[in-house]
Amino acid sequence: MFSIIIPTWNNISFLKLCIAGIRKNSAFRHQILVHVNEGADGSLDWVREEGLEYTASETNIGICRAVNLAAARSEMNYIVYLNDDMYVLPGWDQVLAEEISRLPTDCFMLSSTMIEPYYTRNPCVIVADFGRDASGFREEELLSEFRSLKMDDWSGSTWPPVLVHRTWWETVGGLSEAFSPGMSSDDDFSMKMWMQGCRIFKGVAASRVYHFVSKSTGRVKRNNGRKQFLQKWSIKQSVFHRYYLHRGEAYRGPLADPKPDWKFVSQKWMSRLQKHFS
């Protein structure tokens, strides 16, 4: 059904959980493609032993390059980008497949809804603690309770797990490697889709994954993604989130272009001033 792209960086305990979740909780068979960065923890050997398709690099080349290398080997019509510290829950793919069948176009971005153990100021996330590391993961408790957690469909699909048609992935060139190792590359990808005419950015509430939160990004030296986004698109990410994607708001259908009212226009001018002086 999907080509699932998973970049990993010396995160073998989470990678094992991630793969186990896909195998256990998916309604369909999927092509799983792992990119192993470095693999000093035995993850490369484990991926080989499991017979998984993979690409690999001797050093950590970052999320953008890793995802693009793996995605180049995708065979399915739909690409799902999934982090290695995520555990998909039953029905996650069935719900997405049903959503696709109802859409009038293949130009869309869909995201599953993350369940995270603590609050990160993300309005698109369900906060519920079922463990913060692999050893403390309360899998059975999560499986018995996750459907009862309240959430509605939301606007602003950007974060993984994100699903797009392979045609559009290739059209926009995947993740922009200028944002390596990866901060703000997801927003940049959404803007590239927007510029291609995509107006469906939907977070699907019933498709759920558990996310252990920043088990790789917390260890990497970060790029200044906010500044890069501003320099590239001449607007701040916050303006893109609020006026274009309406991130975190209830999903009401395809998005419209921002209304050129004084608030939006003033925010665009402020963005340009900040770009000039940054």
C-alpha positions in Angstrom: 0.0 0.0 0.0 2.6 2.6 1.1 6.4 3.0 0.9 7.3 3.8 4.6 10.5 5.8 4.9 12.3 5.6 8.3 15.6 7.4 8.9 17.4 6.1 12.0 20.6 7.1 13.8 21.9 4.8 16.5 18.4 4.3 17.9 18.1 0.5 17.7 15.7 0.1 20.6 13.2 2.5 19.2 13.7 1.2 15.6 12.8 -2.3 16.8 9.6 -1.0 18.4 8.8 1.1 15.2 9.2 -1.9 12.9 7.3 -4.2 15.3 4.4 -1.7 15.4 4.2 -1.6 11.6 4.2 -5.4 11.3 1.7 -5.9 14.1 -0.7 -3.1 13.7 -1.0 -2.4 9.9 -4.0 -3.5 8.0 -2.0 -3.8 4.7 1.4 -4.9 3.7 3.8 -2.0 3.1 7.2 -1.5 1.6 9.5 -0.5 4.5 12.6 1.4 3.6 15.1 2.3 6.4 18.1 4.6 6.1 20.7 3.7 8.7 22.9 6.7 9.7 26.2 5.3 11.1 24.7 2.2 12.7 27.3 2.0 15.5 24.7 0.5 17.8 24.2 -2.6 15.7 21.1 -1.2 13.9 22.6 -1.9 10.4 23.3 -5.5 11.3 19.8 -5.8 12.7 18.1 -4.3 9.6 20.0 -6.8 7.5 19.0 -9.8 9.7 15.4 -8.7 9.5 15.5 -8.6 5.7 14.5 -5.0 5.5 15.2 -2.8 2.5 17.7 -0.2 3.5 20.1 2.5 2.5 23.1 3.4 4.7 25.8 6.0 5.4 28.9 5.7 7.5 28.2 9.0 9.2 25.0 10.8 10.2 24.0 12.6 7.0 20.9 14.1 8.6 17.2 13.5 8.1 16.8 15.3 4.7 19.5 13.4 2.8 18.6 10.1 4.6 14.9 10.3 3.7 15.6 11.3 0.1 18.0 8.4 -0.4 15.5 5.9 0.9 12.6 7.5 -0.9 14.4 7.1 -4.2 13.9 3.4 -3.9 10.1 3.6 -3.2 7.9 1.4 -5.3 4.4 2.3 -4.1 2.2 5.2 -5.2 2.2 6.8 -1.7 5.1 7.7 0.5 4.9 7.8 4.3 7.7 9.5 6.2 7.9 8.1 9.7 10.4 8.8 12.5 12.1 5.8 14.2 10.8 6.9 17.6 7.2 6.3 16.6 4.9 3.3 17.2 1.9 3.1 14.8 -1.4 2.0 16.3 -4.0 -0.4 14.9 -5.9 1.0 12.0 -3.5 3.8 11.3 -3.1 2.8 7.6 -6.7 1.7 7.0 -7.9 5.1 8.1 -5.5 6.9 5.8 -6.4 4.6 2.8 -10.1 5.4 3.4 -9.3 9.1 3.6 -7.4 8.9 0.3 -10.3 7.2 -1.4 -12.6 10.1 -0.5 -10.3 12.9 -1.8 -10.9 14.4 -5.2 -7.2 14.8 -6.0 -3.9 13.2 -5.3 -2.4 16.6 -4.4 -2.6 16.5 -0.6 -0.7 16.1 2.6 -2.1 13.9 5.3 -0.7 13.4 8.8 -1.5 10.8 11.4 -2.1 12.2 14.9 0.7 11.8 17.4 0.2 10.8 21.0 3.0 12.2 23.1 3.9 11.7 26.8 4.2 15.3 27.7 3.0 18.7 26.5 5.2 20.4 23.8 3.0 23.3 22.9 1.8 21.4 19.8 -2.0 21.8 19.4 -2.1 18.9 16.9 -1.0 16.4 19.5 -2.8 14.2 22.1 -1.0 14.3 25.4 -1.0 11.0 27.2 1.9 9.3 28.9 2.5 5.6 28.0 6.2 5.7 28.5 9.1 8.0 27.6 11.6 5.4 26.5 11.6 1.9 25.0 12.2 0.1 28.2 9.3 1.8 30.0 6.8 1.6 27.1 3.4 0.5 28.3 2.3 -1.0 25.0 -0.7 -3.1 26.2 -2.1 -0.2 28.2 -1.7 2.1 25.1 -3.4 -0.5 22.8 -6.3 -0.8 25.1 -6.8 3.0 25.6 -5.7 4.9 22.6 -9.1 4.9 20.8 -10.7 6.6 23.8 -8.5 9.6 23.7 -10.4 12.6 22.3 -9.2 14.4 19.2 -10.8 15.9 16.1 -9.3 16.2 12.6 -7.0 19.2 12.4 -5.6 21.5 9.8 -1.9 22.0 9.1 -0.4 18.6 8.1 3.4 18.9 8.2 4.9 16.7 10.9 5.5 13.0 10.4 3.9 10.6 10.0 3.1 12.4 6.8 1.7 10.9 3.6 1.9 12.2 0.1 1.6 10.8 -3.4 5.0 9.9 -4.9 4.3 12.1 -7.9 4.2 15.2 -5.7 7.1 14.0 -3.6 9.2 13.9 -6.8 7.7 17.1 -8.2 8.9 19.2 -5.3 12.2 17.3 -4.9 11.5 15.6 -1.5 13.0 17.2 1.5 15.3 20.2 0.9 18.8 19.2 1.8 19.8 22.8 2.4 17.9 22.4 5.7 20.2 19.6 6.8 20.2 18.1 9.3 16.5 18.8 9.2 15.1 21.6 11.4 12.2 23.2 9.5 12.5 20.9 6.5 8.9 19.7 7.2 7.6 23.3 7.0 9.7 23.9 3.9 8.2 20.7 2.3 4.7 22.0 3.1 5.4 25.3 1.5 6.7 23.6 -1.6 3.5 21.7 -1.8 1.5 24.9 -1.3 3.3 26.5 -4.2 2.4 23.6 -6.4 -1.3 24.3 -5.6 -1.9 21.8 -2.7 -4.6 23.0 -0.4 -5.4 19.9 1.5 -3.2 19.7 4.6 -5.2 17.4 6.9 -4.3 15.8 10.2 -6.4 12.7 10.5 -7.5 12.1 14.1 -8.3 8.4 13.8 -4.9 7.5 12.4 -2.7 7.5 15.5 0.9 6.9 16.4 2.7 7.0 19.7 5.7 9.4 19.6 8.5 9.2 22.2 9.6 12.8 21.2 13.0 14.0 19.9 15.0 10.8 20.4 17.3 11.8 17.5 16.9 15.6 17.1 17.8 16.1 20.7 21.3 14.8 20.0 22.1 16.6 16.8 23.6 20.0 16.2 20.7 21.9 14.8 20.5 24.1 11.8 18.8 27.5 12.1 15.7 26.4 10.2 13.6 29.3 11.1 16.1 31.8 9.6 16.5 29.6 6.5 12.7 29.4 6.0 12.5 33.2 6.3 15.3 33.8 3.9 13.9 31.3 1.3 10.2 32.2 1.4 10.2 35.8 2.8 7.7 35.0 5.5 8.2 33.7 9.0 7.1 30.2 9.8 4.6 31.5 12.3 2.9 33.4 9.5 2.8 30.3 7.4 1.3 28.3 10.2 -1.4 30.8 11.1 -2.5 32.4 7.8 -1.8 29.6 5.3 -2.1 26.2 7.1 -4.3 27.3 10.0 -2.3 24.8 12.1 -4.1 23.2 14.9 -7.6 24.6 14.0 -10.4 22.2 13.3 -10.2 20.8 9.8 -12.9 22.4 7.5 -11.8 21.3 4.1 -9.3 22.6 1.5 -7.6 25.8 2.5 -8.1 29.1 0.9 -5.4 31.6 0.1 -4.8 34.0 3.0 -7.2 37.0 3.1 -5.2 40.2 2.4 -6.5 42.0 5.5 -4.3 44.4 7.5 -3.2 41.8 9.9 -1.8 39.5 7.3 -0.3 42.3 5.2 1.4 43.7 8.3 2.8 40.3 9.2 4.2 39.9 5.7 5.9 43.3 5.9 7.3 42.5 9.3 8.7 39.2 7.9 10.4 41.1 5.1 11.9 43.5 7.5 13.2 40.7 9.7 14.6 39.0 6.6 16.4 42.2 5.6 18.0 42.6 9.0 18.7 39.0 9.8 
